[in-house]
Amino acid sequence: MARAKAINVKIATPKIITALEASLAKLEADYATQEANEAKFLKATEKWKADVFAFAMANVKKSFNLRTNYRSYNETLNIDFDLNVKESELPAEPERDFEFIHASTYRESKKELSNAIRILKMTDEETVNTSTYNAVSEYL
């Protein structure tokens, strides 16, 4: 098994600061729009569920393997059945086109990015060494 050789490069400190500031701005913007994006996704998911239900009801005569379960404690009847369908016949399920960021992850990432930017702005070094770059590269 071959071992990868280490890369030793020097990157200009202002370039790293600019990239980190852009990453911080993107993180803040993504977190700010997350609630609206999630609401749109949930609305699309509800529409998809209604479309799947309408498809199932339109094809109920083709169903097989019928199962029922009556719950007397809350007076509900659960009915399950199977349909043979091709995936192309079903409505397309919506997917998130954004990354959901938990509040704790957001706070931690924002703190680390802000700290890295502050430290890099205080340095007199013109370049950043590889180990420093590796420490901040996950945010770039």
N, C-alpha and C positions, 0 to 999 in steps of 0.2 A: 504494500500500500504506500503510495507516494505521499509525502508530506508537503503541504503547501509552504512556500517560502514567504517570509514576512515581507511586507511592502513598507519601505521607509521613504516617506515623502513629507515635504513641508508645505503647508497650505497657508496662504495669507490670512492673518487674523481678521482683517475687515471683511473678507469674503465669508468667513465662518459666522461672524457676528450678524451680517446681513441675512444669511441663510437661516440662522436661529431666530432672528426677529420675524422673518417671513413665516417660519413654522409656528411661532407663538401666535402671530396674527391669524393664521389659518385655524389653529386649535381653538382660539377664542371665537372665531366666526362660526366654525362647525358646531361648537357647543351652544352658541346663541340661537342657531337655526334648527337645532336638534328637535326641539319640542314641536315646531311646525311640521318638520319632515316626518316625525313619528305620527302626528295626527293624520297627515295625508296617507301614510302607509296603512294605518289602522282603518281609515275610511275605505281604501282600496281593498283591504282584506275582507271587510264586511260585505262589500259589493261582490267579491269573488265567492264568498260563502253563499250568498243569495243566488248567484249564477249557478253554482254547483248544485244547490238544492233544487232550483228550477230544472236543471238538466236531469237530475235523478227522478223528479216527479214526472217529467215528460217520458221517461224510459222505464217507469216502474213495472209496466207489463212484461218487460224483458228480464225482470229480476229473478233471482233464485236464492236458495239458502236463506229463507226468511227466518228471523229470530225475533221473539217478543219477550218483553220483561215488564210485568206490571208491578209498580211499587205502591202498595196500599197506604203506606205511612204519609205519602204526599200526593197520592192519587194521580200518578203519572204512568204513562205507557211508553216504553222505549221500543222502537221497531228498527231492526237492522236488516239490511238485505244486501246482496252482492249484485253487481252488474259487470258484464264483460264489455269493456270499452278500450279503445285505443287512446293513448295519451293525447294525440292530436285532436280528439273529439271533445276533450275537456277544456273548460275556460283556463286561460293561463293564470297561474298563481302569482300574485305580486311579490316582488323581492325588494328588500331594502337597498336603495342606491346610495346609502350613506352609512357611516360607521357609528353605532350607538356608543356614546362615551358616558360611562358612569361618573357621577359627581366626584367620587374619591379619586378616580383615575385622572379626571380633569384637573383637580386641585394639585395632585402630585406632579403631573406632567408640567403644568404651568409653573409650579414652584421650581422644578429642576431646570426648565428652560430659562426662567428669569434669573436664577442663580448663575447659570453658565454664561448668560449674556453679561451680567454684572461683572463677573470675574474676568471674562475676556476683555471687557472695556477698560479694566484697571491695569492690564498688562502692558509692558513696554515692548514686548516681543513682537517682531514684525510677522512672524510665522507661528503656526501651531504645529506641534510635533504629532506624530502618528498616535501615540497613546492618548493624548488629549482629544484628538479627532475621533478616535474609537469610542471615547466616553460620551461624546455628544452626537455621534453619527446616527443613532436610532431616532433622533428628532429631526434629522434633515431629510 
